[in-house]
Amino acid sequence: MGIAMKCLLFSKDEYFIQVFSKYIAVKQPRLELLCYTEEADAMQKLQREKIPLVLCEEGYLEECKGNLVYITLGMSTQLPKETGIGALNIYQKASKVLDDLEYIMDSMSGVTEKKERKGIIAGFCSTEGGAGKTTIAYLTAVQCAKKRKTAYWNLEPLAVTECLYQQEFHHTMEDILFARESAKGLQDTLYETLVQNQDGVYVLPNVQSLGNYLDLSAEIVQEICEKMIQNGMELLILDLPGGYNAALEDLVSFCNHIVWVYSGSNAGSQKEEKLKQDPYMKTVLNRSSFVKNRVDKKIESETIASFPYSSTMQKASFISKVMEVNQEFVNGCRIIENNILR
C-alpha cells in the first residue's frame, strides 16, 4: 500500500469534516487527513510541518498558496496546474468525489499516465439512414452507466444531442483538440470536461463546425479514447457516422465490439443482409452484433435484440424517459450490454 499522503483538511463545517474524514478513512487509505475547523490552528500546523496537499474552503489559508498543492472545496473539479492551485467538487456523488481526489493525488505524484487501465470501446454503426442508431447507442450507455463508468461520444458531423441530454461543458471539443497540441495537456482537459449528465452518463461535447470535424481523424479519436480510459472510464460508447467508408473503417478498427442497428422494415433487413454477405466485412463481423429497431413483432434471427416502436420518445423531453416506462427497451439494452462485455 505504501506510505499514506498527508493532507490537511480545513472547513468551518464540523459536520462535513466528520462525515468526509470517516468516508476517506474507509475508502482511501492512501490519504492521511489532518482535520481542522479553526484557521489559526490549521495555519500553525502548516508552519510547523511540511504537508503536500491542502483541501480548504475557498478564501481561507491563502497565505500557503504556492508552497504546496492547494485545493479549494466547491462545485467544480480542476486539476492543480503549475501554480499548485486546483479545486474539488464536493457537491456530487461520494464515489465521484473520491475519483476526483484520487486523480488529483495521482497527478501530484506523476503516475496518472503510467497507470494501466482497461476499458472497452463499443462502436454503434448503421448503413441505413434513420434506423435509430443514436437512440439505441445512447440508451445502451444509460443502461451500462448503472454499473460502470460509461462515456458516450457522438461522432456524427454536426451532431444534434439535445433530445438525448442537456449538458453544460467546461470545455468545447475545439478546446480539447487545442489542448492536444498545447502545453495544457489533453488528459487534464478531458478530465475537466467529462461530467455525468442527468442519466449518469459521461458525455463529450460535439464538434461545432464541419471544418473542425474534418480535422478529427480516427487517430485523434483513438488517442482521446485512450486518455478517457486512463481517466477511469470503463466503457466508451462511440456513436459512429452513418454509411461505411475509409474514415469509418479506421474508427471501427480500434473498437472492441461493433453494434449494427437496422430498422425492422424490409429496406432495413435488405441493407443488413447485404452487409453480412460482403466478404470484405468478415473480420469486422467477427466482433459484431445486430439489433433491430422499431419492429412490430419479435424477430427470430441473428439479431440479438429488437426494440418496438415507442410513442414515449415522441413526447418525452429526453429519450431516456422510455426506459422508465418500457421494460422491453431496458431488456434490449441489457442484452446489448452483455454482448459488448462478454
C-alpha positions as CSV (number, residue, x, y, z in Angstrom):
1,M,0.0,0.0,0.0
2,G,2.9,2.4,0.7
3,I,3.1,5.5,2.9
4,A,-0.1,7.5,3.1
5,M,0.0,11.0,1.7
6,K,-0.7,13.6,4.4
7,C,-3.4,16.1,3.6
8,L,-4.7,19.0,5.7
9,L,-8.4,19.4,5.5
10,F,-9.9,22.7,6.6
11,S,-13.6,23.6,6.8
12,K,-15.6,25.6,9.3
13,D,-18.4,23.0,8.9
14,E,-17.7,20.4,11.6
15,Y,-20.4,18.0,10.3
16,F,-18.7,18.0,6.9
17,I,-15.3,17.4,8.5
18,Q,-16.7,14.4,10.4
19,V,-18.6,12.8,7.5
20,F,-15.8,13.4,4.9
21,S,-13.0,12.2,7.1
22,K,-14.8,8.9,8.0
23,Y,-15.5,8.2,4.3
24,I,-11.9,8.8,3.3
25,A,-10.6,6.7,6.2
26,V,-12.6,3.7,4.8
27,K,-12.3,4.3,1.1
28,Q,-8.9,5.9,0.6
29,P,-6.2,4.5,2.8
30,R,-3.6,6.3,0.7
31,L,-4.6,9.6,2.3
32,E,-4.0,10.6,5.9
33,L,-6.3,13.5,6.8
34,L,-5.4,16.1,9.4
35,C,-8.7,17.9,10.1
36,Y,-9.2,21.5,11.3
37,T,-12.1,23.8,11.8
38,E,-10.1,26.8,13.1
39,E,-8.0,28.6,10.6
40,A,-5.3,29.7,13.1
41,D,-4.8,26.1,14.2
42,A,-4.5,24.9,10.6
43,M,-2.0,27.6,9.7
44,Q,0.1,26.8,12.7
45,K,0.2,23.2,11.7
46,L,1.3,24.1,8.1
47,Q,4.1,26.3,9.5
48,R,5.4,23.5,11.8
49,E,5.2,20.6,9.3
50,K,5.5,20.2,5.5
51,I,2.2,18.9,4.2
52,P,2.0,18.4,0.4
53,L,-1.8,18.7,0.0
54,V,-4.4,21.1,1.4
55,L,-8.1,20.8,1.0
56,C,-9.7,24.0,2.1
57,E,-12.8,26.2,1.9
58,E,-12.3,28.9,-0.6
59,G,-10.9,32.1,0.9
60,Y,-9.0,30.5,3.8
61,L,-5.3,29.6,4.3
62,E,-4.5,31.6,1.2
63,E,-1.0,32.5,2.6
64,C,0.1,29.0,1.9
65,K,-0.7,29.2,-1.8
66,G,2.3,28.5,-4.0
67,N,4.1,26.4,-1.3
68,L,2.0,23.3,-1.7
69,V,-0.9,21.9,-3.7
70,Y,-3.9,24.0,-2.6
71,I,-7.3,22.6,-3.5
72,T,-10.5,24.6,-2.8
73,L,-13.7,22.8,-1.9
74,G,-16.6,23.9,-4.2
75,M,-18.8,23.0,-7.1
76,S,-16.3,22.0,-9.7
77,T,-13.1,19.9,-10.0
78,Q,-10.0,21.4,-11.6
79,L,-6.6,19.7,-11.5
80,P,-3.8,21.7,-9.9
81,K,-1.7,23.4,-12.6
82,E,1.8,24.9,-12.4
83,T,0.7,27.2,-9.6
84,G,-0.4,24.2,-7.5
85,I,-4.0,25.6,-7.2
86,G,-6.9,23.4,-8.1
87,A,-10.5,22.6,-7.0
88,L,-12.6,19.7,-5.8
89,N,-16.3,19.4,-6.4
90,I,-17.8,18.1,-3.1
91,Y,-21.4,18.6,-4.3
92,Q,-21.6,15.3,-6.2
93,K,-21.8,11.6,-5.5
94,A,-19.3,10.5,-2.8
95,S,-17.7,7.9,-5.2
96,K,-17.1,10.6,-7.8
97,V,-15.6,12.9,-5.2
98,L,-13.2,10.1,-4.3
99,D,-12.4,9.5,-8.0
100,D,-11.6,13.2,-8.4
101,L,-9.5,13.3,-5.3
102,E,-7.6,10.2,-6.3
103,Y,-6.9,11.7,-9.7
104,I,-5.5,14.9,-8.0
105,M,-3.2,12.7,-5.9
106,D,-2.0,10.8,-9.0
107,S,-1.3,14.0,-10.9
108,M,0.8,15.2,-7.9
109,S,2.9,12.1,-7.9
110,G,3.1,11.9,-11.7
111,V,1.6,8.4,-12.1
112,T,-1.6,9.4,-14.0
113,E,-0.1,8.5,-17.4
114,K,1.6,5.3,-16.0
115,K,-1.5,3.6,-14.6
116,E,-2.6,0.8,-16.8
117,R,-6.4,0.9,-17.0
118,K,-8.5,-1.4,-19.1
119,G,-11.6,-0.1,-20.9
120,I,-13.9,-1.3,-23.6
121,I,-14.7,0.7,-26.7
122,A,-18.1,-0.2,-28.4
123,G,-18.9,1.4,-31.7
124,F,-22.6,1.8,-32.9
125,C,-22.9,1.7,-36.7
126,S,-25.6,1.5,-39.4
127,T,-25.6,1.6,-43.2
128,E,-29.3,2.6,-43.1
129,G,-30.2,6.2,-42.6
130,G,-32.8,6.9,-39.9
131,A,-32.5,3.4,-38.3
132,G,-32.4,4.8,-34.8
133,K,-28.7,4.2,-34.2
134,T,-28.2,7.2,-32.0
135,T,-31.2,6.3,-29.9
136,I,-30.1,2.8,-29.2
137,A,-26.5,3.8,-28.7
138,Y,-27.4,6.4,-26.0
139,L,-30.0,4.2,-24.3
140,T,-27.3,1.4,-24.1
141,A,-25.0,4.0,-22.5
142,V,-27.7,4.8,-19.9
143,Q,-28.1,1.2,-19.1
144,C,-24.4,0.5,-18.8
145,A,-23.9,3.6,-16.6
146,K,-25.9,1.9,-13.8
147,K,-23.0,-0.4,-13.1
148,R,-19.8,1.1,-14.6
149,K,-18.3,4.5,-15.6
150,T,-19.6,4.9,-19.1
151,A,-18.9,7.7,-21.6
152,Y,-21.0,8.5,-24.7
153,W,-19.4,10.3,-27.6
154,N,-21.5,11.3,-30.7
155,L,-19.1,11.3,-33.7
156,E,-21.6,12.3,-36.4
157,P,-20.9,15.6,-38.3
158,L,-22.9,18.5,-36.8
159,A,-24.5,16.1,-34.3
160,V,-27.7,17.1,-32.5
161,T,-27.9,15.6,-29.0
162,E,-30.4,17.9,-27.3
163,C,-33.1,15.2,-27.4
164,L,-30.7,12.9,-25.5
165,Y,-29.4,15.2,-22.8
166,Q,-28.7,18.8,-21.9
167,Q,-25.2,19.4,-20.7
168,E,-23.0,22.4,-20.0
169,F,-19.3,21.6,-20.6
170,H,-16.3,23.2,-19.1
171,H,-14.6,22.9,-22.4
172,T,-15.6,22.6,-26.1
173,M,-14.4,19.9,-28.4
174,E,-12.3,22.5,-30.0
175,D,-10.7,23.3,-26.6
176,I,-9.9,19.6,-26.3
177,L,-8.3,19.4,-29.7
178,F,-6.3,22.6,-29.0
179,A,-5.1,21.1,-25.6
180,R,-3.8,18.1,-27.5
181,E,-1.4,20.4,-29.3
182,S,-0.6,22.7,-26.4
183,A,1.2,22.6,-23.1
184,K,-2.1,22.4,-21.2
185,G,-2.4,18.7,-21.9
186,L,-5.1,16.6,-23.4
187,Q,-5.7,14.3,-20.4
188,D,-6.3,17.1,-17.9
189,T,-8.7,18.9,-20.2
190,L,-10.7,15.7,-20.8
191,Y,-10.9,15.1,-17.1
192,E,-12.3,18.6,-16.5
193,T,-14.8,18.2,-19.4
194,L,-16.2,14.7,-18.6
195,V,-19.1,15.3,-16.2
196,Q,-22.0,13.0,-15.6
197,N,-25.3,14.1,-17.1
198,Q,-28.8,13.6,-15.7
199,D,-28.7,9.9,-16.7
200,G,-25.4,9.2,-15.1
201,V,-23.6,9.1,-18.4
202,Y,-20.3,10.9,-19.0
203,V,-20.6,12.8,-22.3
204,L,-18.2,14.6,-24.6
205,P,-19.2,17.8,-26.4
206,N,-19.8,17.7,-30.2
207,V,-17.6,19.4,-32.7
208,Q,-19.0,22.8,-33.6
209,S,-18.1,23.1,-37.3
210,L,-17.5,20.9,-40.3
211,G,-14.1,22.4,-40.7
212,N,-13.0,21.2,-37.3
213,Y,-14.8,17.9,-37.8
214,L,-12.7,17.1,-40.8
215,D,-9.6,17.6,-38.6
216,L,-10.9,14.9,-36.2
217,S,-9.1,11.9,-37.6
218,A,-9.5,8.3,-36.4
219,E,-6.0,8.5,-34.9
220,I,-7.1,11.5,-32.8
221,V,-10.3,9.8,-31.8
222,Q,-8.4,6.7,-30.7
223,E,-6.0,8.9,-28.7
224,I,-8.9,10.7,-26.9
225,C,-10.5,7.3,-26.1
226,E,-7.3,6.0,-24.6
227,K,-7.0,9.1,-22.5
228,M,-10.6,8.7,-21.3
229,I,-9.8,5.2,-20.2
230,Q,-6.7,6.4,-18.4
231,N,-9.0,8.8,-16.7
232,G,-11.1,5.9,-15.3
233,M,-13.7,5.3,-18.0
234,E,-14.6,1.7,-18.1
235,L,-16.8,1.7,-21.2
236,L,-16.9,4.0,-24.2
237,I,-19.9,4.1,-26.4
238,L,-19.0,5.7,-29.8
239,D,-21.9,6.8,-31.9
240,L,-20.2,6.5,-35.3
241,P,-21.2,8.3,-38.5
242,G,-23.7,6.6,-40.8
243,G,-22.7,4.8,-44.0
244,Y,-19.4,3.0,-44.5
245,N,-16.2,4.5,-45.9
246,A,-12.5,4.6,-45.3
247,A,-12.8,7.1,-42.5
248,L,-15.4,4.9,-40.7
249,E,-13.3,1.8,-41.3
250,D,-10.4,3.4,-39.4
251,L,-12.8,4.2,-36.5
252,V,-14.2,0.7,-36.4
253,S,-10.7,-0.8,-36.4
254,F,-9.9,0.0,-32.8
255,C,-13.4,-0.8,-31.4
256,N,-13.6,-3.9,-29.3
257,H,-17.2,-4.6,-30.4
258,I,-19.5,-3.2,-33.1
259,V,-23.2,-3.0,-32.7
260,W,-25.1,-2.7,-36.0
261,V,-28.5,-1.1,-35.9
262,Y,-31.2,-1.5,-38.5
263,S,-34.9,-0.9,-38.7
264,G,-37.5,-3.6,-38.8
265,S,-38.6,-2.6,-42.3
266,N,-37.9,-4.5,-45.5
267,A,-35.4,-2.0,-46.5
268,G,-33.6,-2.3,-43.2
269,S,-33.5,-6.1,-43.5
270,Q,-32.1,-5.9,-47.0
271,K,-29.3,-3.5,-46.0
272,E,-28.4,-5.7,-43.1
273,E,-28.2,-8.8,-45.3
274,K,-26.1,-7.0,-47.9
275,L,-23.6,-6.1,-45.2
276,K,-23.5,-9.6,-43.8
277,Q,-22.9,-11.1,-47.2
278,D,-20.0,-8.8,-48.1
279,P,-16.7,-10.8,-47.8
280,Y,-14.8,-7.6,-47.1
281,M,-16.7,-7.3,-43.8
282,K,-15.7,-10.7,-42.5
283,T,-13.2,-9.6,-39.9
284,V,-15.5,-6.8,-38.6
285,L,-18.5,-9.2,-38.3
286,N,-16.4,-11.5,-36.1
287,R,-16.7,-8.8,-33.4
288,S,-20.2,-7.5,-34.2
289,S,-23.8,-8.0,-33.1
290,F,-27.0,-6.8,-34.8
291,V,-30.1,-5.2,-33.3
292,K,-33.4,-4.2,-34.8
293,N,-35.3,-1.0,-34.0
294,R,-39.0,-0.1,-34.5
295,V,-40.2,-3.6,-35.0
296,D,-43.9,-4.7,-34.6
297,K,-43.1,-8.3,-33.6
298,K,-40.2,-10.3,-32.2
299,I,-37.7,-11.2,-34.8
300,E,-36.2,-14.7,-34.8
301,S,-32.8,-14.4,-36.5
302,E,-29.2,-13.5,-35.7
303,T,-30.5,-10.2,-34.3
304,I,-29.6,-10.2,-30.5
305,A,-32.3,-7.7,-29.5
306,S,-35.3,-5.9,-31.1
307,F,-36.9,-2.7,-30.0
308,P,-40.6,-1.8,-30.5
309,Y,-41.9,1.5,-31.8
310,S,-42.4,3.7,-28.8
311,S,-44.7,6.8,-28.7
312,T,-43.0,7.8,-25.5
313,M,-40.0,9.0,-27.5
314,Q,-42.2,11.4,-29.4
315,K,-43.4,13.1,-26.2
316,A,-40.6,12.8,-23.7
317,S,-38.2,15.7,-23.1
318,F,-35.3,13.2,-23.1
319,I,-35.1,9.8,-24.9
320,S,-34.0,8.1,-21.7
321,K,-37.6,8.5,-20.3
322,V,-38.6,5.5,-22.4
323,M,-36.5,3.3,-20.0
324,E,-38.8,4.3,-17.2
325,V,-42.0,3.1,-18.9
326,N,-41.0,0.4,-21.4
327,Q,-39.3,-2.7,-20.0
328,E,-38.6,-4.0,-23.5
329,F,-36.1,-1.2,-24.0
330,V,-34.4,-2.0,-20.7
331,N,-34.2,-5.7,-21.6
332,G,-32.9,-4.9,-25.1
333,C,-30.1,-2.7,-23.8
334,R,-29.1,-5.3,-21.2
335,I,-28.7,-7.8,-24.0
336,I,-26.5,-5.4,-25.9
337,E,-24.5,-4.6,-22.8
338,N,-23.9,-8.3,-22.1
339,N,-22.7,-8.8,-25.7
340,I,-20.3,-5.9,-25.5
341,L,-18.8,-7.1,-22.3
342,R,-18.6,-10.8,-22.9
